């Protein structure tokens, strides 16, 4: 048994407490209801070499990994658009949306806050013409944090378009941005640990989110500290978390096992794995 099949089977054991086995879309035990939807709020398309990826992973392999992890839909953004060329990158996501209409939810992005009106127009076109459902990932940095005026303009555009924004940022800068644009929904990637500034930064993120109701926490992390998910649910409620994997950078089966293996109620797992994101995206 290879590593991926082992991880997938392990995640399946953990998930058995959440849902009965499903065959042909129907619960095998109850024979009545379909399992709850699973939506990956943080997925990428393209080569991640600049982010430490060791090899080029095809999109077909990503879809296979998502299938093995039991993920129904992926909120997909382009690495090309995120890193250097927004127009062609967002077009690539649009093509995948048409190729896999039941699997792919497009997220539009820009590589820099300094594209000004051109960047804002690109995001509007992606939402209104391409039919994308969100913006991001916005790859902010400590030098160009999410609360600088040019990123705030992007958040205001998202609020006007009524779509959520996936943000790679720190809890402190996210808090300031959320206060400046209170009507935007921010999905803070990696529980706010994306910069790796402190091992326990996820604790600061949970504390921050308690007083910023327009901030939701996306769950994929490189550091899977004991009790992360349990504490987040205890402090925020399960309605403020969304499941993500960062595929292909991180392993989707491992990221899902964080949720299915957490000591939280089954209803909370369903909310995090898909129901919250479906609500935010108005699916």
C-alpha positions as CSV (number, residue, x, y, z in Angstrom):
1,X,0.0,0.0,0.0
2,X,1.5,3.3,-1.0
3,X,1.6,6.4,1.3
4,X,-1.4,8.1,-0.4
5,X,-3.6,5.1,-0.2
6,X,-2.6,4.6,3.4
7,X,-3.5,8.2,4.2
8,X,-6.7,8.0,2.3
9,X,-7.8,4.8,4.1
10,X,-6.8,6.3,7.5
11,X,-8.9,9.4,6.7
12,X,-11.7,7.1,5.7
13,X,-11.7,5.4,9.1
14,X,-11.8,8.8,10.9
15,X,-14.6,10.0,8.6
16,X,-16.7,7.0,9.4
17,X,-17.9,8.7,12.6
18,X,-19.1,11.6,10.5
19,X,-21.0,9.9,7.7
20,X,-22.1,6.4,6.9
21,X,-20.5,4.6,3.8
22,X,-21.9,6.1,0.6
23,X,-22.5,4.0,-2.5
24,X,-23.9,5.6,-5.6
25,X,-24.4,8.8,-3.7
26,X,-26.7,7.2,-1.1
27,X,-26.0,6.3,2.6
28,X,-25.5,2.6,2.7
29,X,-26.8,2.3,6.3
30,X,-29.8,4.7,6.2
31,X,-30.6,4.3,2.5
32,X,-32.1,7.8,2.6
33,X,-29.7,10.7,2.6
34,X,-26.7,11.7,0.7
35,X,-23.5,12.6,2.6
36,X,-22.8,16.3,3.2
37,X,-20.9,18.2,0.6
38,X,-17.1,18.6,1.0
39,X,-15.6,21.8,-0.5
40,X,-11.9,22.6,-0.5
41,X,-11.8,26.4,0.0
42,X,-8.1,26.6,-0.8
43,X,-6.8,24.9,-4.0
44,X,-4.3,25.9,-6.7
45,X,-3.7,25.2,-10.3
46,X,-0.2,25.4,-11.8
47,X,3.4,24.8,-10.9
48,X,4.3,25.7,-7.4
49,X,8.1,25.6,-7.9
50,X,8.4,29.1,-6.5
51,X,6.7,28.0,-3.3
52,X,8.9,25.0,-2.6
53,X,7.1,22.3,-4.6
54,X,9.7,19.7,-5.6
55,X,8.1,18.6,-8.8
56,X,5.4,19.7,-11.3
57,X,2.1,18.0,-10.2
58,X,-0.5,17.8,-13.0
59,X,-4.0,19.0,-12.4
60,X,-5.3,15.4,-13.2
61,X,-3.2,14.2,-10.3
62,X,-4.7,16.9,-8.0
63,X,-8.2,15.8,-9.0
64,X,-7.3,12.1,-8.3
65,X,-5.9,13.1,-4.9
66,X,-9.1,15.1,-4.2
67,X,-11.2,12.1,-5.2
68,X,-9.2,9.8,-2.8
69,X,-9.8,12.3,0.0
70,X,-13.5,12.5,-0.7
71,X,-13.5,16.2,-1.8
72,X,-16.4,17.2,-4.0
73,X,-15.5,20.7,-5.2
74,X,-12.4,22.8,-5.2
75,X,-12.2,26.6,-5.0
76,X,-9.4,26.9,-7.5
77,X,-7.0,29.8,-8.1
78,X,-4.2,30.1,-10.6
79,X,-0.6,30.1,-9.6
80,X,0.1,32.0,-12.8
81,X,-2.3,34.8,-11.8
82,X,-1.1,34.8,-8.2
83,X,2.5,35.0,-9.1
84,X,2.9,37.1,-12.3
85,X,0.2,37.2,-15.0
86,X,-3.3,37.7,-13.9
87,X,-5.2,37.8,-17.2
88,X,-4.0,34.5,-18.6
89,X,-4.0,32.8,-15.2
90,X,-7.6,33.7,-14.6
91,X,-8.5,32.6,-18.1
92,X,-7.0,29.2,-17.4
93,X,-9.2,28.8,-14.3
94,X,-12.2,29.7,-16.5
95,X,-11.3,27.0,-18.9
96,X,-11.2,24.5,-16.1
97,X,-14.5,25.7,-14.8
98,X,-16.0,24.8,-18.2
99,X,-14.2,21.5,-18.4
100,X,-15.2,20.4,-14.9
101,X,-18.4,22.3,-14.1
102,X,-19.4,20.0,-11.2
103,X,-15.9,20.1,-9.5
104,X,-14.3,23.5,-10.0
105,X,-15.4,26.8,-8.3
106,X,-13.3,29.6,-9.8
107,X,-11.5,32.1,-7.6
108,X,-9.9,35.1,-9.3
109,X,-6.7,36.7,-8.2
110,X,-4.1,39.4,-8.9
111,X,-0.3,39.0,-8.3
112,X,0.1,42.4,-6.7
113,X,-1.9,45.2,-5.1
114,X,-0.3,47.7,-7.4
115,X,-2.2,47.0,-10.6
116,X,-4.8,49.6,-9.6
117,X,-7.8,49.9,-11.8
118,X,-6.5,47.3,-14.2
119,X,-6.4,44.8,-11.4
120,X,-9.9,45.7,-10.1
121,X,-11.3,45.5,-13.6
122,X,-9.8,42.1,-14.0
123,X,-11.4,40.8,-10.8
124,X,-14.8,42.3,-11.8
125,X,-14.6,40.6,-15.2
126,X,-13.7,37.3,-13.6
127,X,-16.7,37.4,-11.3
128,X,-19.3,38.9,-13.7
129,X,-18.2,37.4,-17.0
130,X,-16.4,34.2,-16.1
131,X,-18.8,33.4,-13.2
132,X,-16.1,33.0,-10.5
133,X,-17.4,32.9,-6.9
134,X,-14.5,34.4,-4.9
135,X,-11.3,36.3,-4.9
136,X,-7.9,35.0,-3.8
137,X,-5.6,33.7,-2.8
138,X,-4.2,37.1,-2.2
139,X,-0.5,36.4,-1.5
140,X,0.4,39.3,0.8
141,X,3.8,39.6,2.5
142,X,5.1,41.2,5.7
143,X,6.3,44.0,3.4
144,X,3.0,44.4,1.6
145,X,0.4,43.3,4.2
146,X,-3.3,43.1,3.6
147,X,-4.1,46.4,5.4
148,X,-2.2,48.7,3.0
149,X,-4.4,51.0,0.9
150,X,-4.0,49.1,-2.4
151,X,-5.0,45.8,-0.9
152,X,-7.9,47.5,0.9
153,X,-9.1,48.6,-2.5
154,X,-9.2,45.0,-3.6
155,X,-11.2,44.1,-0.4
156,X,-13.7,46.9,-1.1
157,X,-14.1,45.5,-4.7
158,X,-14.8,42.1,-3.2
159,X,-17.4,43.6,-0.9
160,X,-19.1,45.4,-3.8
161,X,-19.1,42.2,-5.8
162,X,-20.4,40.3,-2.8
163,X,-17.8,37.5,-2.9
164,X,-15.5,36.2,-0.2
165,X,-11.7,36.8,-0.3
166,X,-9.1,34.2,0.6
167,X,-6.1,36.0,2.2
168,X,-2.6,34.8,3.0
169,X,-1.8,37.0,5.9
170,X,-1.1,37.5,9.6
171,X,-3.8,37.8,12.3
172,X,-2.9,41.4,13.2
173,X,-3.0,42.8,9.7
174,X,-6.1,40.8,8.9
175,X,-7.8,42.4,11.9
176,X,-7.0,45.9,10.7
177,X,-8.2,45.1,7.2
178,X,-11.4,43.6,8.5
179,X,-12.1,46.7,10.5
180,X,-11.5,49.0,7.5
181,X,-13.9,46.9,5.3
182,X,-16.4,45.4,7.7
183,X,-18.8,44.3,4.9
184,X,-16.2,42.0,3.2
185,X,-15.9,38.3,4.1
186,X,-12.3,37.4,4.7
187,X,-11.1,33.8,4.7
188,X,-7.8,33.9,6.5
189,X,-5.7,31.1,5.1
190,X,-3.7,28.6,7.2
191,X,-5.3,29.8,10.5
192,X,-3.2,32.9,10.1
193,X,0.1,30.9,10.2
194,X,1.1,31.4,6.6
195,X,4.2,33.5,7.3
196,X,5.5,31.2,10.0
197,X,6.3,34.1,12.3
198,X,5.5,32.1,15.5
199,X,4.7,28.5,16.2
200,X,1.6,29.5,18.2
201,X,0.3,32.1,15.8
202,X,-2.9,30.1,15.3
203,X,-3.8,30.9,18.9
204,X,-3.5,34.7,18.1
205,X,-5.7,34.1,15.0
206,X,-8.5,32.5,17.0
207,X,-8.4,35.3,19.6
208,X,-8.5,37.9,16.8
209,X,-11.4,36.3,15.0
210,X,-13.5,36.4,18.2
211,X,-13.8,40.1,17.8
212,X,-13.9,40.3,14.0
213,X,-17.1,38.5,12.8
214,X,-16.3,39.1,9.1
215,X,-13.2,36.9,9.4
216,X,-13.5,33.1,8.8
217,X,-10.6,30.8,9.4
218,X,-9.4,28.4,6.7
219,X,-7.9,25.2,8.3
220,X,-5.0,24.0,6.3
221,X,-1.6,24.4,8.0
222,X,1.9,23.1,7.8
223,X,2.0,22.9,11.6
224,X,-0.8,20.6,12.8
225,X,-0.7,21.4,16.5
226,X,-2.7,19.3,18.8
227,X,-6.1,20.7,19.5
228,X,-6.1,23.4,16.8
229,X,-9.5,22.5,15.4
230,X,-11.1,21.7,18.8
231,X,-10.0,25.1,20.2
232,X,-11.2,27.0,17.1
233,X,-14.6,25.4,17.4
234,X,-14.8,25.9,21.1
235,X,-13.9,29.6,20.8
236,X,-15.7,30.6,17.6
237,X,-18.2,27.9,16.9
238,X,-18.1,25.6,13.9
239,X,-19.8,28.2,11.6
240,X,-16.6,30.3,11.4
241,X,-14.2,27.7,9.9
242,X,-13.8,26.5,6.3
243,X,-11.9,23.5,5.2
244,X,-8.9,23.9,2.8
245,X,-6.0,21.9,1.6
246,X,-3.6,24.1,-0.3
247,X,-3.4,21.3,-2.9
248,X,-0.9,20.5,-4.5
249,X,1.4,22.0,-1.9
250,X,-0.1,20.1,1.0
251,X,-1.6,16.6,1.1
252,X,-5.5,16.8,0.9
253,X,-6.0,13.6,2.8
254,X,-3.9,14.8,5.7
255,X,-5.6,18.2,5.8
256,X,-9.0,16.5,5.8
257,X,-8.0,14.1,8.5
258,X,-7.5,17.2,10.7
259,X,-11.2,17.8,10.6
260,X,-12.6,14.2,10.5
261,X,-10.3,13.2,13.4
262,X,-11.0,16.2,15.6
263,X,-12.9,15.7,18.8
264,X,-15.9,17.8,17.8
265,X,-19.5,16.9,17.0
266,X,-20.4,15.4,13.6
267,X,-22.5,18.5,12.8
268,X,-19.4,20.7,13.3
269,X,-17.4,18.5,11.0
270,X,-20.1,18.8,8.3
271,X,-20.2,22.6,8.7
272,X,-16.4,23.0,8.4
273,X,-16.0,20.5,5.5
274,X,-18.5,22.1,3.3
275,X,-21.7,23.6,4.6
276,X,-20.1,26.9,5.6
277,X,-18.4,27.4,2.3
278,X,-21.6,26.5,0.4
279,X,-23.4,29.1,2.4
280,X,-20.7,31.8,1.8
281,X,-20.6,31.0,-1.9
282,X,-24.4,30.9,-2.2
283,X,-24.4,27.5,-3.8
